Amino acid sequence: MKKTLKRFQNKRGKWGVKNSNGEILIPPTYSFIGEIFNEHYFSFFDGDVNFQCKYSARIMDYYSYINEGSWNGCDIELAYDQPKWGVINSSNMIVVPPIYTAVFVTKPNLIKVSKNGYMIKWIDYENDHSEHWTEIGGKTGVINTNLDIIVPIEYDQITFFQEDDGFIFAQNTFKFLIDIDSPYDVFDFQGNMITKNPPKYEDYVRNL
């Protein structure tokens, strides 16, 4: 998707969204607005942006994971455990209240959410010093913009494949990626669990 919207901060450090003409679409009233993947819905953080939690064992496990095989290394800059993430639409109306520890807008009407985990901001020093966000710990699921549960919020790991007839792979494992050697569940984008001849995760990964 060609991005026509971008985030911005005002002098007070509040975040908003502008269009390609510089016109303000979302006024800068939010503590933080996540990276824009969808031009109709935006994740936002409504907590204390200066808060940095103590590093748990799970966070240190993730730090080791992202540094594995990296010559220049990576660094975890922030680790939020505040349940203050939500979603607004392009009319600046709250669609998902800020009650989650992580939120990712993945499809026009699908949103991955997490409870009782951490939202991690980390920097990739191995490549281009790019900024990345991910959720770890807690339990993850998928809801739509009507707040209907698509995938129950009871999984450790969820991966999307974005085709129109795509699938959601969900698994309970302590690893940070889907483990093809362990059982996992598969859902369609309407929230139906596929139990008869479900697609295989490794086939989708192979075709990326």
KELOLO-991419 format. One record per residue (C-alpha): residue number from 1; residue in one letter; chain; x, y, z. Coordinates in steps of 0.02 Angstrom, whole numbers, plus 50000, padded with zeros to 5 digits. Example, Ala and Ser with C-alpha at 12.3 -4.5 7.8 and 13.67 -1.06 7.14 Angstrom:
% residues 2
{1,'a','A',{50615,49775,50390}} {2,'s','A',{50684,49947,50357}} 
//
This chain:
% residues 208
{1,'m','A',{50000,50000,50000}} {2,'k','A',{50067,50172,49952}} {3,'k','A',{50065,50274,50111}} {4,'t','A',{49972,50440,50095}} {5,'l','A',{49959,50468,50283}} {6,'k','A',{50096,50497,50409}} {7,'r','A',{50112,50519,50596}} {8,'f','A',{50177,50680,50673}} {9,'q','A',{50214,50755,50843}} {10,'n','A',{50175,50929,50903}} {11,'k','A',{50287,51033,51017}} {12,'r','A',{50206,50956,51170}} {13,'g','A',{50253,50782,51112}} {14,'k','A',{50076,50729,51068}} {15,'w','A',{50044,50623,50913}} {16,'g','A',{49923,50646,50769}} {17,'v','A',{49903,50600,50585}} {18,'k','A',{49921,50708,50427}} {19,'n','A',{49879,50672,50246}} {20,'s','A',{49999,50697,50099}} {21,'n','A',{49946,50879,50085}} {22,'g','A',{49994,50914,50264}} {23,'e','A',{49813,50928,50320}} {24,'i','A',{49779,50862,50495}} {25,'l','A',{49667,50709,50495}} {26,'i','A',{49691,50659,50678}} {27,'p','A',{49731,50805,50797}} {28,'p','A',{49889,50781,50902}} {29,'t','A',{49807,50731,51065}} {30,'y','A',{49876,50554,51089}} {31,'s','A',{50025,50494,51190}} {32,'f','A',{50077,50388,51041}} {33,'i','A',{50008,50327,50874}} {34,'g','A',{50074,50164,50803}} {35,'e','A',{50146,50138,50630}} {36,'i','A',{50011,50159,50497}} {37,'f','A',{49968,49998,50404}} {38,'n','A',{49787,50042,50368}} {39,'e','A',{49724,50214,50316}} {40,'h','A',{49556,50191,50402}} {41,'y','A',{49609,50131,50575}} {42,'f','A',{49755,50180,50687}} {43,'s','A',{49823,50105,50847}} {44,'f','A',{49852,50228,50988}} {45,'f','A',{49929,50226,51162}} {46,'d','A',{49843,50319,51302}} {47,'g','A',{49968,50290,51442}} {48,'d','A',{50128,50368,51509}} {49,'v','A',{50256,50367,51367}} {50,'n','A',{50397,50393,51492}} {51,'f','A',{50355,50233,51583}} {52,'q','A',{50483,50095,51564}} {53,'c','A',{50447,49932,51653}} {54,'k','A',{50573,49822,51739}} {55,'y','A',{50646,49692,51622}} {56,'s','A',{50564,49525,51654}} {57,'a','A',{50638,49356,51612}} {58,'r','A',{50523,49348,51460}} {59,'i','A',{50587,49515,51396}} {60,'m','A',{50767,49457,51416}} {61,'d','A',{50725,49297,51322}} {62,'y','A',{50661,49405,51179}} {63,'y','A',{50817,49513,51187}} {64,'s','A',{50923,49357,51163}} {65,'y','A',{50808,49300,51021}} {66,'i','A',{50823,49460,50917}} {67,'n','A',{51012,49467,50945}} {68,'e','A',{51044,49288,50892}} {69,'g','A',{51162,49289,50743}} {70,'s','A',{51166,49479,50738}} {71,'w','A',{51339,49557,50716}} {72,'n','A',{51294,49732,50771}} {73,'g','A',{51157,49678,50888}} {74,'c','A',{50987,49750,50930}} {75,'d','A',{50924,49847,51077}} {76,'i','A',{50758,49851,51168}} {77,'e','A',{50716,50035,51193}} {78,'l','A',{50547,50025,51280}} {79,'a','A',{50443,49890,51361}} {80,'y','A',{50266,49941,51405}} {81,'d','A',{50153,49832,51509}} {82,'q','A',{50014,49960,51529}} {83,'p','A',{49842,49906,51462}} {84,'k','A',{49822,50071,51369}} {85,'w','A',{49823,50023,51184}} {86,'g','A',{49668,50048,51077}} {87,'v','A',{49611,50092,50900}} {88,'i','A',{49533,50248,50825}} {89,'n','A',{49460,50270,50651}} {90,'s','A',{49496,50406,50523}} {91,'s','A',{49356,50511,50599}} {92,'n','A',{49451,50509,50765}} {93,'m','A',{49319,50401,50847}} {94,'i','A',{49372,50264,50967}} {95,'v','A',{49337,50094,50889}} {96,'v','A',{49430,49986,51014}} {97,'p','A',{49445,50058,51190}} {98,'p','A',{49621,50072,51263}} {99,'i','A',{49614,49916,51372}} {100,'y','A',{49747,49805,51291}} {101,'t','A',{49934,49787,51320}} {102,'a','A',{49962,49775,51132}} {103,'v','A',{49861,49813,50974}} {104,'f','A',{49902,49787,50790}} {105,'v','A',{49784,49836,50648}} {106,'t','A',{49811,49698,50520}} {107,'k','A',{49664,49700,50397}} {108,'p','A',{49532,49832,50359}} {109,'n','A',{49422,49761,50497}} {110,'l','A',{49536,49641,50592}} {111,'i','A',{49642,49688,50742}} {112,'k','A',{49764,49581,50840}} {113,'v','A',{49755,49619,51027}} {114,'s','A',{49848,49558,51181}} {115,'k','A',{49813,49557,51366}} {116,'n','A',{49933,49547,51513}} {117,'g','A',{50089,49554,51404}} {118,'y','A',{50216,49682,51346}} {119,'m','A',{50229,49797,51195}} {120,'i','A',{50412,49801,51148}} {121,'k','A',{50499,49935,51044}} {122,'w','A',{50667,49878,50979}} {123,'i','A',{50799,49946,50861}} {124,'d','A',{50884,49840,50727}} {125,'y','A',{51066,49893,50726}} {126,'e','A',{51115,49750,50610}} {127,'n','A',{51030,49826,50458}} {128,'d','A',{50961,50002,50446}} {129,'h','A',{50932,50052,50628}} {130,'s','A',{50747,50030,50593}} {131,'e','A',{50618,50034,50731}} {132,'h','A',{50509,49882,50764}} {133,'w','A',{50363,49846,50880}} {134,'t','A',{50306,49675,50939}} {135,'e','A',{50205,49600,51081}} {136,'i','A',{50269,49464,51195}} {137,'g','A',{50196,49375,51345}} {138,'g','A',{50015,49374,51396}} {139,'k','A',{49880,49305,51282}} {140,'t','A',{49838,49359,51106}} {141,'g','A',{49682,49350,50997}} {142,'v','A',{49594,49438,50854}} {143,'i','A',{49440,49550,50856}} {144,'n','A',{49353,49650,50721}} {145,'t','A',{49301,49833,50722}} {146,'n','A',{49131,49783,50793}} {147,'l','A',{49226,49708,50941}} {148,'d','A',{49173,49531,50892}} {149,'i','A',{49296,49395,50940}} {150,'i','A',{49372,49318,50783}} {151,'v','A',{49507,49218,50873}} {152,'p','A',{49490,49195,51062}} {153,'i','A',{49615,49295,51164}} {154,'e','A',{49698,49138,51232}} {155,'y','A',{49849,49106,51119}} {156,'d','A',{50035,49140,51141}} {157,'q','A',{50070,49170,50956}} {158,'i','A',{49965,49225,50808}} {159,'t','A',{50020,49246,50626}} {160,'f','A',{49919,49318,50483}} {161,'f','A',{49933,49287,50297}} {162,'q','A',{49855,49433,50208}} {163,'e','A',{49775,49359,50053}} {164,'d','A',{49590,49399,50031}} {165,'d','A',{49550,49219,50074}} {166,'g','A',{49692,49213,50199}} {167,'f','A',{49709,49122,50363}} {168,'i','A',{49757,49154,50543}} {169,'f','A',{49875,49030,50627}} {170,'a','A',{49865,49024,50817}} {171,'q','A',{49969,48924,50939}} {172,'n','A',{50010,48905,51121}} {173,'t','A',{50197,48888,51135}} {174,'f','A',{50334,48977,51228}} {175,'k','A',{50425,49016,51066}} {176,'f','A',{50416,49183,50976}} {177,'l','A',{50362,49109,50809}} {178,'i','A',{50240,48974,50756}} {179,'d','A',{50322,48805,50787}} {180,'i','A',{50278,48690,50642}} {181,'d','A',{50322,48538,50747}} {182,'s','A',{50190,48578,50878}} {183,'p','A',{49999,48583,50861}} {184,'y','A',{49919,48745,50804}} {185,'d','A',{49744,48805,50760}} {186,'v','A',{49691,48886,50596}} {187,'f','A',{49550,49013,50575}} {188,'d','A',{49480,49104,50424}} {189,'f','A',{49450,49291,50430}} {190,'q','A',{49268,49265,50482}} {191,'g','A',{49323,49176,50641}} {192,'n','A',{49286,48998,50588}} {193,'m','A',{49409,48869,50651}} {194,'i','A',{49461,48755,50508}} {195,'t','A',{49470,48577,50570}} {196,'k','A',{49448,48479,50407}} {197,'n','A',{49603,48481,50297}} {198,'p','A',{49670,48643,50371}} {199,'p','A',{49807,48735,50276}} {200,'k','A',{49985,48705,50334}} {201,'y','A',{50085,48848,50404}} {202,'e','A',{50246,48789,50322}} {203,'d','A',{50165,48796,50149}} {204,'y','A',{50124,48980,50172}} {205,'v','A',{50297,49020,50239}} {206,'r','A',{50376,48930,50091}} {207,'n','A',{50275,49033,49967}} {208,'l','A',{50316,49203,50042}} 
//
